[in-house]
Amino acid sequence: MVIACDTSFLFSLYGSDVHSPKAVAWAAQNTRALHLNSLTHFEFGNALRFSEFRKAIPAGTAAQYWSGFEAAVAQGRLIVATSNLADVVDEAKRLSSLRTLAAGHRGFDILHVASALKLKATHFLTFDGNQKKLAEAEGLVVPV
């Protein structure tokens, strides 16, 4: 079983937001590593810095959250997998042409699901409702 995740889940797990208790509870009950690619790795770091810029989190907190995230990578709890970006984009194009007109999916949400599919994920963790619908439509189990 490969479990992929998006930035919203990572922010809840390694940062702090309304979904953090749910993400932490899920992680406490599940010992399998979470998979992400370099695109999600980038977006999570940027989300932390942008949150601090907007003053949604206190000054210095982005670096603290990032440190916890990087420790999880070093410990093998998070696996940053190598993905061919062109392959992910091709999959995203397929998803967009198949699903966006009917359900209104945003570009980065499509890229996250495309990345999960290219990682051969069976499960996908997100707190984004519309992204959850897309992942489920593509056969991924979304347990949170």
Secondary structure, DSSP 8 states (H G I E B T S, - for coil): --EEE-HHHHHHHHS-STTHHHHHHHHHH--S-EEEEHHHHHHHHHHHHHHHHTTSS-TTHHHHHHHHHHHHHHTTSEEEE---HHHHHHHHHHHHHHHHHHH---HHHHHHHHHHHHTT-SEEE---HHHHHHHHHTT-B---
